[in-house]
Amino acid sequence: MQLMDYAPHDFVMQAEDQDYERFCNFKHRTFNSYDCVYFLRSLANIYRHHGGLETVFTRAYQKHQDMFEVLKEWYSVFTSLPAEARVLRHIANVEKGSAAKRVNMFLRWMVRHDGDVDFGLWKDIPTSALLIPLDLHTGNVSRQLGLLTRNQNDRKAVEELTARLREMDPVDPIRYDFSLFGLGAFGEI
């Protein structure tokens, strides 16, 4: 299969063992070719056997009504293929205290619709359920504004900050994410 002949979804769904060889020299920081191929295989498994990413997240939300439980279930599905232990460090595990920033950011993009940044393609998870994609900038600004008391940027900080944001907007608490991030990354407070 020629990679350029297919959309990314097609590659994930149709790739065979020899197709993954093109990634043998891939490396980005600590993410190497083994990690990349594991991610591709995990995505293929999710789309072939679990109905796709939207289905995994939506079913988990309908079952648990709690995004931390959703993230636990997603982690379980994504890591269900055999793997070297080292690849798991690239996958956020909220059971080990991870803030799961990247997964929460992905969910923000897919669930929220703001017409600018967030696509809002998924309709069966409410914006009220989302968790803040906590990073260094968002955490620091939130502490300076008195929204967050916890010093670590971990799961407990996500819980605390998301709860505070829900006090301000129970329907769409994550709408403040871009502003908090922007103040920390580009502005001064």
Sine and cosine of phi, psi and omega as CSV:
sin_phi,cos_phi,sin_psi,cos_psi,sin_omega,cos_omega
0.00,0.00,0.72,-0.70,0.09,-1.00
-1.00,0.01,0.83,-0.56,-0.04,-1.00
-0.84,0.54,-0.62,0.78,-0.06,-1.00
-0.95,0.31,-0.27,0.96,-0.03,-1.00
-0.99,0.12,-0.11,0.99,-0.11,-0.99
-0.75,-0.66,0.49,-0.87,0.17,-0.98
-0.94,0.34,0.37,-0.93,-0.01,-1.00
-0.81,0.59,-0.65,0.76,0.01,-1.00
-0.87,0.49,-0.66,0.75,0.01,-1.00
-0.89,0.46,-0.67,0.75,0.01,-1.00
-0.89,0.46,-0.74,0.67,0.00,-1.00
-0.84,0.54,-0.68,0.74,-0.07,-1.00
-0.98,0.22,-0.50,0.87,-0.14,-0.99
-0.95,-0.32,-0.15,0.99,-0.07,-1.00
-0.87,0.49,0.63,-0.77,0.09,-1.00
-0.91,-0.41,0.13,-0.99,-0.09,-1.00
-0.77,0.64,-0.72,0.70,-0.05,-1.00
-0.92,0.40,-0.42,0.91,0.02,-1.00
-0.93,0.37,-0.44,0.90,0.00,-1.00
-0.97,0.24,-0.24,0.97,0.00,-1.00
-0.87,0.49,-0.46,0.89,0.00,-1.00
-0.89,0.45,-0.25,0.97,0.00,-1.00
-0.99,-0.13,0.13,0.99,-0.12,-0.99
-0.88,0.47,-0.40,0.92,0.02,-1.00
-0.96,-0.28,0.16,0.99,-0.03,-1.00
-0.94,0.35,0.69,-0.73,0.10,-0.99
-0.35,-0.94,0.73,-0.68,0.14,-0.99
-0.65,-0.76,0.95,-0.32,-0.08,-1.00
0.81,0.59,-0.90,-0.43,-0.01,-1.00
-0.99,-0.11,0.03,1.00,-0.02,-1.00
-1.00,-0.07,0.94,-0.35,-0.11,-0.99
-0.95,-0.32,-0.12,-0.99,-0.07,-1.00
-0.87,0.49,-0.64,0.77,0.03,-1.00
-0.87,0.49,-0.71,0.70,0.00,-1.00
-0.88,0.47,-0.70,0.71,-0.02,-1.00
-0.87,0.49,-0.74,0.68,-0.01,-1.00
-0.91,0.42,-0.63,0.78,0.05,-1.00
-0.87,0.49,-0.70,0.72,0.02,-1.00
-0.87,0.49,-0.70,0.71,0.01,-1.00
-0.88,0.47,-0.69,0.72,0.02,-1.00
-0.91,0.41,-0.63,0.78,0.03,-1.00
-0.91,0.42,-0.67,0.74,0.06,-1.00
-0.89,0.46,-0.67,0.74,0.04,-1.00
-0.87,0.49,-0.69,0.73,0.03,-1.00
-0.87,0.49,-0.68,0.73,0.00,-1.00
-0.90,0.44,-0.68,0.74,-0.02,-1.00
-0.97,0.24,-0.53,0.85,-0.01,-1.00
-0.98,0.18,-0.59,0.81,-0.18,-0.98
-0.88,-0.47,-0.17,0.99,-0.06,-1.00
-0.79,-0.61,0.11,0.99,0.07,-1.00
1.00,0.09,0.04,1.00,0.02,-1.00
0.97,-0.23,0.16,-0.99,-0.04,-1.00
-0.88,0.47,-0.72,0.69,-0.01,-1.00
-0.85,0.52,-0.68,0.73,-0.01,-1.00
-0.90,0.43,-0.68,0.73,0.01,-1.00
-0.86,0.51,-0.76,0.65,-0.04,-1.00
-0.93,0.36,-0.67,0.74,-0.05,-1.00
-0.92,0.39,-0.71,0.70,0.02,-1.00
-0.87,0.49,-0.67,0.74,0.01,-1.00
-0.90,0.44,-0.64,0.77,0.03,-1.00
-0.92,0.40,-0.69,0.72,0.00,-1.00
-0.89,0.46,-0.55,0.84,0.00,-1.00
-0.97,0.25,-0.68,0.73,-0.16,-0.99
-0.96,-0.27,-0.50,0.87,-0.07,-1.00
0.84,0.54,0.46,0.89,-0.02,-1.00
-0.55,-0.83,0.86,-0.51,-0.12,-0.99
-0.92,0.39,-0.48,0.88,0.07,-1.00
-0.92,0.40,-0.61,0.79,0.09,-1.00
-0.92,0.39,-0.60,0.80,0.07,-1.00
-0.88,0.48,-0.72,0.70,0.00,-1.00
-0.91,0.42,-0.57,0.82,0.08,-1.00
-0.90,0.44,-0.71,0.71,-0.02,-1.00
-0.92,0.39,-0.67,0.74,0.05,-1.00
-0.85,0.52,-0.71,0.70,0.01,-1.00
-0.86,0.51,-0.69,0.72,0.00,-1.00
-0.87,0.49,-0.69,0.73,0.01,-1.00
-0.93,0.36,-0.72,0.70,-0.06,-1.00
-0.90,0.43,-0.53,0.85,-0.04,-1.00
-0.98,-0.19,0.31,0.95,-0.07,-1.00
-0.96,0.27,-0.29,0.96,0.07,-1.00
-0.99,0.14,0.51,-0.86,0.05,-1.00
-0.86,0.51,0.63,-0.77,-0.05,-1.00
-0.48,-0.88,0.45,-0.89,0.20,-0.98
-0.91,0.40,0.60,-0.80,-0.06,-1.00
-0.84,0.54,-0.54,0.84,-0.07,-1.00
-0.89,0.45,-0.46,0.89,-0.02,-1.00
-0.94,0.34,-0.44,0.90,-0.07,-1.00
-0.92,0.38,-0.34,0.94,0.02,-1.00
-0.93,0.37,-0.28,0.96,0.02,-1.00
-1.00,0.01,-0.01,1.00,-0.09,-1.00
-0.88,-0.48,0.87,-0.48,-0.08,-1.00
-0.88,0.47,0.78,-0.62,0.00,-1.00
-0.84,-0.55,0.98,-0.22,-0.03,-1.00
-0.92,0.39,-0.37,0.93,0.05,-1.00
-0.92,0.38,-0.36,0.93,0.07,-1.00
-0.98,-0.19,0.21,0.98,0.10,-0.99
1.00,-0.08,0.10,1.00,-0.02,-1.00
-0.90,0.43,0.59,-0.81,0.10,-0.99
-0.97,0.23,-0.27,0.96,0.03,-1.00
0.80,0.60,0.71,0.71,-0.09,-1.00
-0.82,0.57,-0.76,0.65,-0.09,-1.00
-0.92,0.40,-0.65,0.76,0.01,-1.00
-0.93,0.36,-0.66,0.75,0.04,-1.00
-0.91,0.41,-0.56,0.83,0.08,-1.00
-0.92,0.40,-0.70,0.71,0.05,-1.00
-0.85,0.53,-0.72,0.70,0.01,-1.00
-0.89,0.45,-0.62,0.78,0.07,-1.00
-0.85,0.53,-0.74,0.67,0.00,-1.00
-0.88,0.48,-0.65,0.76,-0.12,-0.99
-0.99,0.14,-0.46,0.89,-0.08,-1.00
-0.99,-0.13,-0.74,0.67,-0.02,-1.00
-0.96,0.27,0.49,-0.87,0.13,-0.99
-0.75,-0.66,0.93,-0.37,0.02,-1.00
-0.88,-0.48,-0.02,1.00,0.02,-1.00
0.99,0.17,-0.12,0.99,-0.02,-1.00
-0.85,-0.52,-0.86,0.51,-0.10,-0.99
-0.95,-0.32,-0.67,0.74,-0.12,-0.99
-0.99,-0.12,0.76,-0.64,-0.12,-0.99
-0.97,0.24,-0.61,0.80,-0.01,-1.00
0.90,0.43,0.60,0.80,-0.05,-1.00
-0.98,0.21,-0.47,0.88,-0.03,-1.00
-1.00,-0.06,0.79,-0.62,-0.13,-0.99
-0.96,-0.30,-0.14,0.99,-0.14,-0.99
-0.97,-0.24,0.17,0.99,0.15,-0.99
-0.85,-0.52,0.83,-0.55,-0.04,-1.00
-0.97,0.26,0.50,-0.86,0.04,-1.00
-0.87,0.49,-0.48,0.88,0.00,-1.00
-0.90,0.44,-0.35,0.94,-0.03,-1.00
-1.00,0.06,-0.29,0.96,-0.11,-0.99
-0.90,0.44,0.42,-0.91,0.05,-1.00
-0.93,-0.37,0.52,-0.85,-0.02,-1.00
-0.91,0.42,0.74,-0.67,0.12,-0.99
-0.98,0.21,1.00,0.08,-0.15,-0.99
-0.97,0.23,0.83,-0.56,0.12,-0.99
-0.76,-0.65,-0.09,-1.00,-0.04,-1.00
-0.84,0.54,-0.75,0.66,-0.06,-1.00
-0.91,0.41,-0.75,0.66,0.00,-1.00
-0.88,0.48,-0.67,0.74,0.01,-1.00
-0.90,0.44,-0.73,0.68,-0.02,-1.00
-0.89,0.46,-0.72,0.69,0.01,-1.00
-0.90,0.44,-0.67,0.74,0.00,-1.00
-0.88,0.47,-0.60,0.80,0.05,-1.00
-0.93,0.37,-0.69,0.73,0.00,-1.00
-0.90,0.44,-0.53,0.85,0.02,-1.00
-1.00,0.08,-0.05,1.00,0.00,-1.00
0.98,0.19,0.30,0.96,0.02,-1.00
-1.00,0.04,-0.32,0.95,-0.09,-1.00
-0.66,-0.75,0.79,-0.62,0.03,-1.00
-0.97,-0.22,-0.42,0.91,-0.04,-1.00
-0.93,0.38,0.67,-0.74,-0.04,-1.00
-0.99,0.17,-0.55,0.84,-0.03,-1.00
-0.99,0.10,0.52,-0.85,0.12,-0.99
-1.00,-0.10,0.98,0.20,-0.07,-1.00
-0.75,-0.66,-0.16,-0.99,-0.03,-1.00
-0.83,0.55,-0.69,0.73,-0.02,-1.00
-0.90,0.44,-0.58,0.81,0.06,-1.00
-0.93,0.38,-0.63,0.78,0.06,-1.00
-0.87,0.49,-0.71,0.71,0.03,-1.00
-0.86,0.51,-0.74,0.67,-0.04,-1.00
-0.89,0.45,-0.77,0.64,-0.06,-1.00
-0.92,0.38,-0.67,0.75,0.03,-1.00
-0.88,0.48,-0.65,0.76,0.03,-1.00
-0.89,0.46,-0.66,0.75,0.02,-1.00
-0.91,0.42,-0.65,0.76,0.01,-1.00
-0.93,0.38,-0.54,0.84,0.06,-1.00
-0.92,0.40,-0.47,0.88,0.08,-1.00
-0.90,0.43,-0.57,0.82,-0.02,-1.00
-0.99,0.11,-0.57,0.82,0.03,-1.00
-0.50,-0.87,1.00,-0.07,-0.04,-1.00
-0.92,0.39,-0.39,0.92,-0.04,-1.00
-0.99,0.11,-0.59,0.80,-0.07,-1.00
-0.59,-0.81,0.92,0.39,-0.09,-1.00
-0.91,0.40,-0.39,0.92,-0.08,-1.00
-0.99,0.12,-0.05,1.00,0.05,-1.00
-0.87,0.50,-0.35,0.94,-0.01,-1.00
-0.99,0.12,-0.14,0.99,-0.08,-1.00
-0.84,0.54,-0.77,0.64,-0.07,-1.00
-0.88,0.47,-0.64,0.77,0.01,-1.00
-0.92,0.38,-0.72,0.70,0.02,-1.00
-0.88,0.48,-0.70,0.71,0.03,-1.00
-0.89,0.46,-0.74,0.67,-0.05,-1.00
-0.87,0.49,-0.66,0.75,0.04,-1.00
-0.87,0.49,-0.62,0.78,-0.02,-1.00
-0.97,0.22,-0.62,0.78,-0.08,-1.00
-0.99,0.12,-0.55,0.83,-0.15,-0.99
-0.84,-0.55,-0.31,0.95,-0.10,-1.00
-0.89,-0.46,-0.07,-1.00,0.08,-1.00
-0.84,-0.55,0.57,-0.82,0.02,-1.00
-0.79,-0.62,0.00,0.00,0.00,0.00
